[in-house]
Amino acid sequence: MKKYLLLFIIAIFVMSCSKKVEVKGKITGSSPLERIEFVEASGVGTLPLINIGLDKDGNFSGSFEAPKDGMYVINYANRQNLIYLERGQNINISGNGMTFPNEYVITGDAKKNNDFLQGTQKFLGEYGNKVNLNQLMASDEATFLKGIHKVEADINKNVDDLAAKNNPSKALLDWKKNDVKVTILNLLANYEMSHGPMSGNPSYKTSKAFKDYEVKLEDDKEAMVKTIPLYRQYLLVKMTPDFQKYAEANSKGKTDITTSELFAQYLKTKKDLSQTAKDYLLAFVMAQADIHPTTPANRIDKIKKIIDTDIKDATIKSDLLKMQVAITGLKIGEVAPEAALVKQDGKAYKLSENKGKPYMLFFYASWNPYIGEATVPVLKEVINFYKSKMNFVFVNVDDTKDQFVKTSNSLLKGIQGMNVYGEGGMESDIAKKYGVYGFKLPCFVIVDKDGKIASRSFVNLGEQELVTILDKVTGLSAPKVDPNMQMQQGLQMDPSAQQQAPQQANPQPAPTK
């Protein structure tokens, strides 16, 4: 009996410590080409924790490791909405393809929290239509403060009423109370910046009552900066004039200094900010200013150094490095990681089989909208031009091996190269190691003859930088094109035709972070 009691206690303990969130549901009227993503809303990165496909009837299911209990974002069909999740929960979400996730119904463990959250969002939408903020912003300071105090009181009354009705968790209720404070702080910041010009009084300065109100609202700074990105944005807005002066004084004569470098130096002068706030603010600036698809290799090294030396929080460090790999790719010169891959016949495939010859990795999935007409014709011409000097490996990240077989047989039929599958699709070993996410599909990475990364991650075959790298690793010389011309057909079909100037490929939209 004691043995079974012990096993039961262990099982309870394991379940309570689980970091996974199990999610399933149905979206009526959905498209099988659309995907559902969950993103941590309070983190410094915006990388999806999971990318879930839907079947023909709109059903979906999946699970993901949740970094913490807190606010998450659901993405679907270029729409997004907030959802509050706790680790270890099993939830069911349903909705309509025309409105999801702007509107959704949730059952299971997360119901009471999200009924409360949706109730507060609905109130804010309706309340915002009743309050004339423009008139309030144009008022004198005393009238403005009186009006904003009433706005805060009205919102908090609604929060308290909904809390009594839905009994949300204490953590969510605390978050919502802080969210209200941040909303008010941003209204105060907007008034402070705009009132002088609007009133014709450029020398306007806020009163002591105004400043005291701000201080009162910021009574929980550490929690705000950790959980509410809008508060980080508020802090940045407040310090922008001071930072601009610092940047102008400390960037003279420095042609290659990055915004992140300047801001990291500036934060060292801010003794009133906690290290936590500095970490989150620097991460925010780095993500917005210096981590993007076209970041030069020398700047990537600078960014990594700043992350290593100036960011102290281990989780923020990790999230920034993952984001950097996802946006710019692996470090040029490092050995290309091996990963679990299988061919159509089920046999294992290793990337190292290409050693001695450069190769291009092409990541794709059938549900990606830029496959087909936008990519494959240009890919064919690139392959035809360089195939004598390099290999091509087409890595499919669809949800199932059956879908991989169907897609590769139809989409890549007759194209020279190795067709392989990353088992698990977007959750596969190779997708994780190469930082492959839905927003950057299709993407291309060049590996040299020694098996080392030779390029950043590209999303457009028409980029001149990519052509330059292909020329370098193969020894061939692609025809030069007028950079102002729009590429329509990519490279020439045959290296012997190099004297004929080809047209340029249609550029694909750059991924968003």
C-alpha positions as CSV (number, residue, x, y, z in Angstrom):
1,M,0.0,0.0,0.0
2,K,2.8,2.4,0.9
3,K,4.4,1.7,-2.5
4,Y,1.3,2.7,-4.4
5,L,0.8,5.8,-2.2
6,L,4.4,6.8,-2.9
7,L,3.9,6.4,-6.6
8,F,0.7,8.5,-6.4
9,I,2.5,11.3,-4.6
10,I,5.3,11.2,-7.2
11,A,2.8,11.4,-10.0
12,I,1.1,14.4,-8.4
13,F,4.5,16.1,-7.9
14,V,5.5,15.5,-11.5
15,M,2.3,16.9,-12.9
16,S,2.4,20.0,-10.7
17,C,6.0,20.7,-11.8
18,S,5.2,20.3,-15.5
19,K,6.2,23.2,-17.7
20,K,4.1,22.0,-20.6
21,V,0.8,23.5,-21.8
22,E,-1.4,21.1,-23.7
23,V,-3.6,22.9,-26.1
24,K,-6.3,21.7,-28.5
25,G,-9.3,23.1,-30.3
26,K,-11.2,23.8,-33.4
27,I,-11.5,26.8,-35.7
28,T,-14.6,26.6,-37.9
29,G,-14.2,27.9,-41.5
30,S,-10.4,27.8,-41.2
31,S,-7.8,27.4,-43.9
32,P,-5.4,24.4,-43.8
33,L,-2.7,26.9,-44.9
34,E,-3.0,29.0,-41.8
35,R,-1.1,28.2,-38.6
36,I,-1.5,28.9,-34.9
37,E,1.4,30.2,-32.9
38,F,1.9,31.0,-29.2
39,V,4.4,33.6,-28.1
40,E,5.4,34.7,-24.6
41,A,4.0,38.2,-24.3
42,S,6.3,39.4,-21.6
43,G,9.6,38.1,-22.9
44,V,12.3,40.1,-24.8
45,G,12.1,37.9,-27.9
46,T,9.1,37.4,-30.1
47,L,9.9,33.9,-31.3
48,P,6.9,31.4,-31.4
49,L,7.0,28.7,-28.8
50,I,5.0,26.4,-31.1
51,N,3.7,26.5,-34.7
52,I,0.5,24.3,-35.0
53,G,-1.2,23.2,-38.1
54,L,-4.9,22.6,-38.6
55,D,-6.6,19.6,-40.3
56,K,-9.2,20.0,-43.1
57,D,-11.9,20.3,-40.4
58,G,-10.1,23.0,-38.4
59,N,-9.0,20.7,-35.6
60,F,-5.6,21.3,-34.0
61,S,-3.6,20.1,-31.0
62,G,-0.1,20.5,-29.6
63,S,2.0,21.2,-26.5
64,F,4.8,23.5,-25.7
65,E,7.2,24.4,-22.8
66,A,5.9,27.5,-21.2
67,P,8.7,29.7,-19.8
68,K,6.5,31.0,-17.0
69,D,2.9,31.5,-15.8
70,G,1.7,34.7,-17.5
71,M,0.5,36.4,-20.6
72,Y,0.9,34.9,-24.0
73,V,0.0,36.0,-27.6
74,I,-2.0,33.8,-30.0
75,N,-1.2,34.5,-33.6
76,Y,-3.4,33.3,-36.5
77,A,-4.1,34.7,-40.0
78,N,-2.2,37.9,-39.3
79,R,-4.3,38.6,-36.2
80,Q,-3.3,38.3,-32.6
81,N,-4.8,38.4,-29.1
82,L,-3.7,37.8,-25.5
83,I,-4.3,34.7,-23.5
84,Y,-3.2,34.0,-19.9
85,L,-1.6,30.6,-19.4
86,E,-0.2,28.7,-16.5
87,R,2.3,25.8,-16.8
88,G,0.8,22.4,-16.6
89,Q,-2.6,23.5,-17.9
90,N,-4.8,21.6,-20.4
91,I,-6.9,24.0,-22.4
92,N,-9.4,23.9,-25.3
93,I,-9.8,26.9,-27.6
94,S,-12.5,27.3,-30.2
95,G,-13.4,30.1,-32.6
96,N,-14.4,31.1,-36.1
97,G,-11.8,31.5,-38.9
98,M,-13.1,35.0,-39.7
99,T,-12.6,36.4,-36.2
100,F,-10.2,34.1,-34.4
101,P,-8.2,34.9,-32.2
102,N,-9.8,38.4,-31.8
103,E,-12.7,36.3,-30.4
104,Y,-12.4,32.9,-28.9
105,V,-14.1,30.6,-26.4
106,I,-11.9,28.8,-23.9
107,T,-12.6,25.8,-21.7
108,G,-10.5,23.7,-19.4
109,D,-8.0,24.8,-16.8
110,A,-7.6,28.4,-18.2
111,K,-11.2,29.3,-18.4
112,K,-11.8,31.5,-15.4
113,N,-8.6,33.5,-15.9
114,N,-9.4,34.2,-19.6
115,D,-13.0,34.9,-19.0
116,F,-11.7,37.6,-16.6
117,L,-9.1,38.8,-19.1
118,Q,-11.6,39.0,-22.0
119,G,-14.1,40.8,-19.8
120,T,-11.5,43.5,-19.1
121,Q,-10.6,43.8,-22.7
122,K,-14.2,44.2,-23.8
123,F,-14.8,46.9,-21.2
124,L,-11.7,48.8,-22.3
125,G,-13.0,48.7,-25.9
126,E,-16.4,50.0,-25.0
127,Y,-15.0,52.5,-22.4
128,G,-12.6,53.9,-24.9
129,N,-15.4,54.9,-27.2
130,K,-17.1,56.8,-24.4
131,V,-14.1,58.8,-23.2
132,N,-13.0,61.8,-25.3
133,L,-9.2,61.5,-24.9
134,N,-8.5,64.1,-27.5
135,Q,-10.5,66.7,-25.5
136,L,-8.8,65.5,-22.3
137,M,-5.3,65.9,-23.8
138,A,-6.2,69.5,-24.9
139,S,-7.3,70.5,-21.4
140,D,-5.3,72.4,-18.9
141,E,-3.2,70.2,-16.5
142,A,-5.6,70.3,-13.5
143,T,-8.6,69.3,-15.7
144,F,-6.5,66.6,-17.4
145,L,-5.4,65.1,-14.0
146,K,-9.0,65.1,-12.7
147,G,-10.1,63.3,-15.8
148,I,-7.3,60.8,-15.8
149,H,-8.0,60.0,-12.1
150,K,-11.6,59.2,-13.1
151,V,-10.5,57.0,-16.0
152,E,-8.2,55.0,-13.6
153,A,-11.0,54.7,-11.0
154,D,-13.5,53.5,-13.7
155,I,-11.2,50.9,-15.1
156,N,-10.2,49.6,-11.7
157,K,-13.9,49.3,-10.6
158,N,-14.5,47.1,-13.7
159,V,-11.4,45.0,-12.8
160,D,-12.7,44.5,-9.3
161,D,-16.2,43.6,-10.4
162,L,-14.9,41.1,-12.9
163,A,-12.5,39.6,-10.4
164,A,-15.4,39.0,-8.0
165,K,-17.4,37.3,-10.8
166,N,-14.6,35.2,-12.3
167,N,-12.2,34.6,-9.4
168,P,-9.0,34.8,-11.5
169,S,-5.6,33.8,-10.0
170,K,-3.8,36.4,-7.8
171,A,-1.0,36.6,-10.3
172,L,-3.3,37.6,-13.1
173,L,-5.2,40.1,-11.0
174,D,-1.9,41.7,-9.9
175,W,-0.8,41.8,-13.5
176,K,-4.1,43.5,-14.6
177,K,-3.8,46.1,-11.8
178,N,-0.3,46.9,-13.0
179,D,-1.5,46.9,-16.6
180,V,-4.0,49.6,-15.7
181,K,-1.2,51.7,-14.1
182,V,1.0,51.4,-17.2
183,T,-2.0,52.5,-19.4
184,I,-2.4,55.6,-17.2
185,L,1.4,56.3,-17.2
186,N,1.5,56.3,-21.0
187,L,-1.4,58.7,-21.1
188,L,0.5,61.0,-18.7
189,A,3.7,60.7,-20.9
190,N,1.7,61.6,-24.0
191,Y,0.2,64.6,-22.3
192,E,3.6,65.8,-21.1
193,M,5.1,65.5,-24.6
194,S,2.2,67.1,-26.5
195,H,0.7,69.7,-24.2
196,G,3.4,72.3,-24.7
197,P,3.1,72.4,-28.5
198,M,-0.7,72.0,-28.4
199,S,-1.2,74.8,-25.9
200,G,1.3,77.1,-27.6
201,N,3.4,77.0,-24.4
202,P,6.7,75.4,-25.4
203,S,8.2,76.0,-22.0
204,Y,5.5,73.9,-20.2
205,K,6.7,71.8,-17.3
206,T,4.6,69.3,-15.3
207,S,3.6,70.2,-11.8
208,K,4.4,68.5,-8.5
209,A,1.0,66.9,-8.5
210,F,1.6,65.5,-11.9
211,K,5.0,64.1,-10.9
212,D,3.6,62.7,-7.6
213,Y,0.9,60.9,-9.5
214,E,3.6,59.2,-11.7
215,V,5.6,58.1,-8.7
216,K,2.4,56.6,-7.1
217,L,1.6,54.7,-10.2
218,E,5.2,53.2,-10.4
219,D,5.0,51.6,-6.9
220,D,5.7,48.1,-8.4
221,K,8.5,48.9,-11.0
222,E,10.2,45.5,-10.9
223,A,7.1,43.5,-11.6
224,M,6.0,46.0,-14.3
225,V,9.3,45.9,-16.2
226,K,9.4,42.1,-16.0
227,T,5.8,41.4,-17.2
228,I,4.6,44.4,-19.2
229,P,6.5,45.4,-22.4
230,L,4.4,48.6,-22.7
231,Y,6.1,49.8,-19.4
232,R,9.5,49.2,-20.9
233,Q,8.4,51.4,-23.9
234,Y,7.2,54.0,-21.4
235,L,10.6,54.1,-19.7
236,L,12.3,54.4,-23.1
237,V,10.1,57.3,-24.1
238,K,10.8,59.1,-20.9
239,M,14.6,58.8,-21.3
240,T,14.7,59.4,-25.1
241,P,15.6,63.2,-24.9
242,D,18.4,62.5,-22.4
243,F,19.7,59.5,-24.5
244,Q,19.7,61.6,-27.7
245,K,22.0,64.2,-26.0
246,Y,24.2,61.4,-24.8
247,A,24.4,59.7,-28.2
248,E,25.2,63.0,-30.0
249,A,28.0,63.7,-27.6
250,N,29.5,60.2,-27.6
251,S,29.2,59.2,-31.3
252,K,31.2,62.0,-32.9
253,G,33.8,60.6,-35.2
254,K,32.6,57.0,-34.7
255,T,31.3,55.7,-38.0
256,D,30.6,52.1,-37.0
257,I,29.1,52.4,-33.5
258,T,25.7,50.7,-33.1
259,T,22.6,52.0,-31.3
260,S,23.0,49.0,-28.9
261,E,26.6,50.0,-28.0
262,L,25.6,53.6,-27.3
263,F,22.6,52.6,-25.2
264,A,24.5,50.0,-23.2
265,Q,27.1,52.8,-22.4
266,Y,24.3,55.2,-21.5
267,L,22.6,52.8,-19.1
268,K,25.8,52.6,-17.1
269,T,25.2,56.2,-16.2
270,K,21.7,55.6,-14.9
271,K,22.1,54.8,-11.2
272,D,18.4,55.1,-10.6
273,L,17.6,52.0,-12.7
274,S,17.8,48.5,-11.4
275,Q,19.9,45.9,-13.2
276,T,16.6,44.1,-14.1
277,A,15.3,47.2,-15.8
278,K,18.6,47.8,-17.6
279,D,18.6,44.2,-18.9
280,Y,15.0,44.5,-20.3
281,L,15.5,47.9,-21.8
282,L,18.8,47.1,-23.5
283,A,17.2,43.9,-24.8
284,F,14.3,45.9,-26.2
285,V,16.6,48.3,-28.0
286,M,18.8,45.6,-29.4
287,A,15.8,43.7,-30.7
288,Q,14.4,46.8,-32.4
289,A,17.6,48.5,-33.6
290,D,20.4,46.0,-34.3
291,I,19.0,42.5,-34.7
292,H,17.6,42.2,-38.2
293,P,18.1,40.0,-41.3
294,T,20.6,42.3,-43.0
295,T,22.9,42.9,-40.0
296,P,26.5,42.7,-41.2
297,A,28.7,39.9,-39.8
298,N,31.0,42.4,-37.9
299,R,27.9,43.9,-36.2
300,I,26.6,40.4,-35.2
301,D,29.8,39.8,-33.3
302,K,29.4,43.2,-31.6
303,I,25.8,42.3,-30.6
304,K,26.9,39.0,-29.2
305,K,29.6,40.7,-27.1
306,I,27.1,43.2,-25.7
307,I,24.7,40.4,-24.8
308,D,27.5,38.5,-23.1
309,T,28.9,41.5,-21.1
310,D,26.0,43.8,-20.4
311,I,23.0,41.6,-20.0
312,K,23.1,39.9,-16.6
313,D,19.9,37.9,-16.6
314,A,20.5,34.4,-17.9
315,T,17.0,34.0,-19.5
316,I,17.2,37.3,-21.3
317,K,20.7,36.4,-22.6
318,S,19.4,33.1,-23.9
319,D,16.3,34.6,-25.5
320,L,18.3,37.3,-27.3
321,L,20.8,34.8,-28.7
322,K,18.0,32.6,-30.0
323,M,16.4,35.6,-31.6
324,Q,19.7,36.6,-33.2
325,V,20.2,33.1,-34.7
326,A,16.6,33.1,-35.9
327,I,16.9,36.5,-37.6
328,T,20.5,36.5,-38.9
329,G,21.4,32.8,-38.9
330,L,24.3,30.8,-37.4
331,K,27.8,32.3,-37.1
332,I,29.7,32.2,-40.3
333,G,32.7,30.0,-40.0
334,E,31.3,27.5,-37.4
335,V,30.7,23.9,-38.3
336,A,27.2,23.3,-39.8
337,P,25.3,21.4,-37.1
338,E,24.2,17.9,-37.8
339,A,20.6,17.1,-37.3
340,A,18.1,14.2,-37.6
341,L,17.0,13.9,-41.2
342,V,15.3,11.2,-43.3
343,K,14.9,10.6,-47.0
344,Q,11.7,9.6,-48.7
345,D,12.6,5.9,-48.3
346,G,13.0,6.4,-44.6
347,K,16.7,6.1,-44.5
348,A,18.7,8.5,-42.4
349,Y,20.6,11.3,-44.0
350,K,23.6,13.3,-42.7
351,L,24.6,16.8,-43.9
352,S,28.2,15.7,-43.6
353,E,27.7,13.5,-46.6
354,N,28.3,16.7,-48.6
355,K,31.7,17.3,-47.2
356,G,34.2,18.2,-49.9
357,K,31.6,20.1,-51.8
358,P,29.7,23.3,-50.9
359,Y,25.9,23.0,-50.6
360,M,22.8,25.1,-50.1
361,L,20.2,24.2,-47.5
362,F,16.7,25.2,-48.6
363,F,14.1,25.1,-45.8
364,Y,10.4,25.0,-46.8
365,A,6.9,23.8,-46.0
366,S,3.8,23.3,-48.1
367,W,1.8,25.8,-46.1
368,N,4.2,28.7,-46.6
369,P,2.6,31.3,-48.9
370,Y,5.9,32.2,-50.7
371,I,6.6,28.7,-52.0
372,G,5.6,27.8,-55.6
373,E,5.3,30.6,-58.0
374,A,7.4,33.0,-56.0
375,T,10.4,30.8,-55.2
376,V,10.6,27.6,-57.2
377,P,11.2,29.2,-60.7
378,V,14.2,31.2,-59.4
379,L,15.4,28.2,-57.4
380,K,15.5,26.1,-60.5
381,E,17.7,28.7,-62.3
382,V,20.0,29.0,-59.4
383,I,20.4,25.2,-59.3
384,N,20.9,25.0,-63.0
385,F,23.7,27.6,-62.9
386,Y,25.6,26.2,-59.9
387,K,24.8,22.5,-59.9
388,S,28.2,21.5,-61.4
389,K,30.0,22.9,-58.4
390,M,27.7,22.4,-55.4
391,N,25.0,20.3,-53.9
392,F,21.4,21.3,-52.9
393,V,19.6,19.9,-49.9
394,F,15.9,20.6,-49.7
395,V,14.7,20.3,-46.0
396,N,11.0,20.0,-45.6
397,V,9.4,21.0,-42.2
398,D,5.8,20.0,-42.8
399,D,3.9,18.4,-40.0
400,T,4.1,14.8,-41.2
401,K,6.3,12.6,-43.4
402,D,3.4,11.8,-45.7
403,Q,2.9,15.6,-46.4
404,F,6.7,15.8,-47.0
405,V,6.5,13.1,-49.6
406,K,3.5,14.7,-51.4
407,T,5.0,18.2,-51.3
408,S,8.5,17.3,-52.4
409,N,7.2,15.1,-55.2
410,S,5.0,17.9,-56.6
411,L,6.8,21.1,-55.7
412,L,10.4,19.9,-56.4
413,K,9.7,17.4,-59.2
414,G,12.6,17.2,-61.6
415,I,14.8,19.6,-59.6
416,Q,18.3,18.2,-58.9
417,G,19.0,17.9,-55.2
418,M,18.5,15.8,-52.0
419,N,15.0,15.8,-50.6
420,V,14.9,15.2,-46.8
421,Y,12.5,15.6,-43.9
422,G,13.0,17.1,-40.5
423,E,11.0,14.7,-38.3
424,G,8.6,16.8,-36.2
425,G,8.4,19.6,-38.8
426,M,8.7,23.0,-37.1
427,E,9.5,21.2,-33.8
428,S,12.3,19.2,-35.5
429,D,15.9,18.9,-34.4
430,I,17.1,20.8,-37.5
431,A,14.5,23.6,-37.2
432,K,15.7,24.3,-33.7
433,K,19.4,24.1,-34.5
434,Y,19.2,26.4,-37.5
435,G,16.6,28.8,-36.0
436,V,13.9,28.1,-38.5
437,Y,10.5,29.6,-37.8
438,G,7.4,30.1,-39.8
439,F,8.0,33.8,-40.4
440,K,11.3,33.1,-42.3
441,L,10.2,30.3,-44.6
442,P,11.4,29.6,-47.2
443,C,15.0,30.4,-46.2
444,F,18.5,29.5,-47.6
445,V,21.8,28.9,-45.9
446,I,25.1,28.2,-47.7
447,V,27.7,25.7,-46.3
448,D,31.2,25.6,-47.7
449,K,33.2,22.5,-48.9
450,D,34.6,22.1,-45.4
451,G,31.2,21.8,-43.8
452,K,31.2,25.3,-42.3
453,I,28.5,28.0,-42.4
454,A,29.3,30.3,-45.2
455,S,26.3,32.7,-45.1
456,R,23.7,34.3,-43.0
457,S,20.2,33.0,-43.4
458,F,18.6,34.5,-46.6
459,V,14.9,34.7,-47.4
460,N,15.3,36.0,-50.9
461,L,17.2,34.3,-53.7
462,G,17.5,37.5,-55.6
463,E,19.8,39.2,-53.1
464,Q,23.2,40.2,-54.6
465,E,25.0,39.2,-51.4
466,L,23.8,35.7,-51.8
467,V,24.9,35.5,-55.4
468,T,28.3,36.8,-54.3
469,I,28.6,34.0,-51.7
470,L,27.5,31.4,-54.2
471,D,30.2,32.7,-56.6
472,K,32.8,32.5,-53.9
473,V,32.1,28.9,-52.7
474,T,31.8,27.6,-56.3
475,G,34.4,29.5,-58.2
476,L,31.8,30.4,-60.8
477,S,30.9,34.0,-61.8
478,A,27.2,34.8,-62.2
479,P,26.3,37.6,-64.6
480,K,26.3,41.0,-63.1
481,V,22.9,42.7,-62.9
482,D,21.8,46.3,-62.6
483,P,20.8,46.6,-58.9
484,N,18.0,48.9,-59.8
485,M,16.4,46.3,-62.1
486,Q,13.7,44.0,-60.7
487,M,14.7,40.4,-61.1
488,Q,12.1,38.4,-62.9
489,Q,13.9,35.2,-63.8
490,G,17.0,34.8,-61.6
491,L,20.2,33.5,-63.0
492,Q,20.9,32.2,-66.5
493,M,20.3,28.5,-67.2
494,D,23.9,27.7,-68.2
495,P,27.3,29.0,-66.9
496,S,28.4,29.3,-70.6
497,A,25.7,32.0,-71.1
498,Q,27.3,34.3,-68.5
499,Q,27.6,37.2,-71.0
500,Q,23.8,37.5,-71.3
501,A,22.5,39.7,-68.5
502,P,19.6,38.0,-66.7
503,Q,16.7,39.7,-65.1
504,Q,16.3,39.9,-61.3
505,A,14.0,37.7,-59.1
506,N,10.9,39.1,-57.4
507,P,12.0,39.9,-53.8
508,Q,9.9,38.2,-51.1
509,P,8.7,40.2,-48.1
510,A,11.2,40.4,-45.3
511,P,10.2,38.4,-42.2
512,T,8.9,40.3,-39.1
513,K,10.4,39.6,-35.7
